[in-house]
Amino acid sequence: MNQSQFNISFQESVTLFKNLDIFKDVGKKPIGQYSSELKKISKENRHKDFYQCAIKNLDYEIILTDDSIFQFSYNSKEVRYAYIQNPSTFISREEYLEHFFSKEDLLQMEEYELTELLKGISDFEYEQFLNEQEMNISANYIRYDATLQGYKPLLHSYSHIHIGNNKDLRIPSSKTITPLMFSKFAIKNSYYALWKKYYDKNSTFKNDIKIAKSKCTILPSNKWNLIEQDELYLT
């Protein structure tokens, strides 16, 4: 994968999120540029602190409608992606209205009335409300790394996925994973109902998955040793 292929796959991820109707915005910084505060706090392996720091400093490439974020960075020496699910229970603005009106009343309202009510929600009060929500104990943290630093077959793979904050949980991969394939992996394993709905209504779903995986290139011998095939790994 080169820089051009990375850029194309990144844009394909944005398109995927839009098709799933979960896209909120792209980041405001150049891709891969994160604050020194985030780099420091990342060593502490605390999901909530890392997430809050990333949100505060706009240290993300894509943010979803539930305020979960994706990070994507690429250079000649290292590839790094991360999906950081919102660690707090997310309540949409539509659901927030149910704290003031009954479901029956909301269902009886005209669309323009609901639109006006949504517009009238104070951003400050809504954000404060979200900050007060309970922790989402099932929130996912998924990271993909590809780097020669520390590479040693059967001990530390060049290309690998972390799930959760346990640094020792490292799943090897014999390929370089693209942003789009990582995005699909994160969505399927974090929003299964949404993923299934997309599967059911999209006639090209299976072929799209096949094409996406075909763009994950096989690693050369200096990044993937044949003995690594003796353990469980992602192909």
Disulfide bonds with the S-S distance in Angstrom:
none
